């Protein structure tokens, strides 16, 4: 969804698009999204976020804390859940919230 959003803006070199994508798709950014999404989620979605966050992970990446990585896993779990259920409209609604939170913080 990040690449789709950036691509639709148009007029951007591939290298810049990649750099902006990485800025939005990393554990720290997704951990921020976790906090932005919590108030907008239904109780079922909050449960999915928390289940993903609490899942046992083998290791953490070198550029993120364990807490950031766990929250990022929760966000990815929620979006994967919505995708598999065919709830793409809802996924796009939540993505818009996360996108706005990230861009207003910069």
C-alpha positions in Angstrom: 0.0 0.0 0.0 2.9 2.3 0.7 4.3 1.9 -2.8 0.9 2.3 -4.3 0.4 5.6 -2.5 3.8 6.9 -3.5 3.4 5.7 -7.1 0.1 7.5 -7.4 1.8 10.7 -6.4 3.8 10.4 -9.6 6.9 12.2 -10.8 9.4 10.6 -8.6 12.7 8.8 -9.2 12.7 5.1 -8.3 15.5 5.7 -5.8 13.6 8.4 -4.0 10.4 6.2 -4.0 12.4 3.3 -2.5 13.9 5.6 0.2 10.4 6.9 1.1 9.0 3.4 1.2 11.7 2.3 3.6 10.9 5.3 5.8 7.3 3.9 6.1 7.9 0.2 6.1 10.3 -0.5 9.0 9.7 -1.6 12.6 9.9 1.9 14.1 7.4 3.3 11.7 5.1 0.4 12.1 5.3 0.7 15.9 4.2 4.3 15.5 1.3 3.1 13.4 0.4 0.6 16.1 -0.4 3.4 18.5 -2.2 5.4 15.8 -4.4 2.5 14.9 -5.4 1.3 18.3 -8.2 3.9 18.8 -9.6 3.3 15.3 -9.8 -0.5 15.6 -12.8 -2.5 16.5 -12.5 -4.8 19.5 -11.8 -7.7 17.1 -9.1 -5.8 15.3 -7.5 -4.8 18.6 -7.4 -8.5 19.5 -5.7 -9.3 16.3 -3.2 -6.5 16.8 -2.4 -7.7 20.3 -2.2 -11.4 19.3 0.3 -10.4 16.6 2.3 -8.3 19.0 2.4 -11.1 21.6 3.5 -13.8 19.1 6.8 -15.4 19.9 9.5 -14.1 17.5 12.9 -15.7 17.0 14.9 -12.6 16.8 14.8 -8.8 16.3 16.3 -6.9 13.5 19.5 -4.9 14.2 17.8 -1.5 13.6 14.8 -1.9 16.0 14.1 -2.6 19.6 12.3 -5.7 20.7 9.2 -3.6 21.5 9.2 -1.9 18.1 9.5 -5.3 16.4 6.7 -6.8 18.3 4.3 -3.9 17.6 5.3 -3.9 13.9 4.5 -7.6 13.9 1.1 -6.8 15.3 0.4 -4.2 12.6 1.5 -6.7 9.9 -0.7 -9.3 11.4 -3.7 -7.0 11.3 -3.2 -6.1 7.7 -2.7 -9.7 6.7 -5.8 -10.7 8.6 -7.9 -8.0 6.8 -6.4 -9.0 3.4 -7.2 -12.7 3.9 -10.7 -11.9 4.9 -11.1 -9.8 1.8 -11.7 -6.6 3.8 -9.5 -4.4 1.6 -11.7 -1.4 2.1 -11.1 -1.6 5.9 -7.4 -2.2 5.3 -7.2 1.0 3.2 -9.1 2.9 5.9 -6.7 1.9 8.6 -3.7 2.4 6.2 -4.9 6.0 5.7 -4.9 6.5 9.5 -1.4 5.1 9.8 -0.2 7.1 6.8 -1.5 10.4 8.2 0.0 9.7 11.6 3.4 9.1 10.1 3.4 12.1 7.8 2.0 14.5 10.4 4.8 13.4 12.8 7.6 14.2 10.2 
